[in-house]
Amino acid sequence: KKCPTTGISFLWIEDLEMLVLDSAGVQRPVSQCDGAVQSIQDARATESFMFEMISRIADYMIFVVNDFTWFEQEYVSMLHRKYEQMLRHTELIVVHNLRDTYEAEEAKDLFDQQIKKCYKGGSSPLDELTYVAVMQEGVPPVNHVALCKEM
């Protein structure tokens, strides 16, 4: 990655009166030089604080993933439950960054395996790499969008 985010970065878009917040990704490696247990506990506490703060202030949450593993699924479910408990209608959008996928057919197959076969919902008639996952009746859906080299 050319320019990873460390901590939190902000960008104010005056024309839209919108504040864009970017945070470091989750489960980043930690230094093992100065005490592995403390480093991991610090990272876990920092991620927990960031998760709590961002989920409370955001009107739209864009969660970018490279590979949608069970850990990312769990994180998205946790965000979704948090919004449900807070009675907030925060748009949750999961962007699947298939940056190493060059062929459109391969991207569609990956998206089918990682999203469409794992969630109830429906695809957009406009694009095969978008999906609206309906978590449960009466609760806002989770929107999934995939990006690859050719699409």
Summary of the structure (lengths in Angstrom):
residues: 151
radius of gyration: 16.9
end to end distance: 21.1
largest distance: 52.7
contacts: 361
relative contact order: 0.12
helix: 36%
strand: 26%
